[in-house]
């Protein structure tokens, strides 16, 4: 869901816009630990998440 008033050009959300995102991944049964690394030019560094 994106607030239409802040959704610019179908790719950019301007403040104070909001987005709700649902990501779905297929995980192998043999996986013991999952780590998600998020990187982007506008982030000051990487964000690392441990998925439980």
Helices and strands as residue ranges (DSSP letters): G 4-6, E 7-8, E 12-13, E 34-38, E 47-51
